[in-house]
Amino acid sequence: MNLIKKIGFFYYQGFKQMTLGRRLWIIILIKLAILFLVLRIFFFPDFLKSRFRTEKERSDYVIERLTK
């Protein structure tokens, strides 16, 4: 447990003392969020909502596909 605390403290101190690195991490996180949002919207549309009107139809379709 002591080793885990030392590792955690090491990273905590490292991020605390960053100046330029903190800005770079923020830019990286913003870019990742935008990237995942774009991927979700354009490449992973909500397939079931567009094909079926009710929750019952959706669940029947999923059960049918899983049991085949």
Summary of the structure (lengths in Angstrom):
residues: 68
radius of gyration: 22.2
end to end distance: 48.1
largest distance: 56.3
contacts: 122
relative contact order: 0.06
helix: 84%
strand: 0%
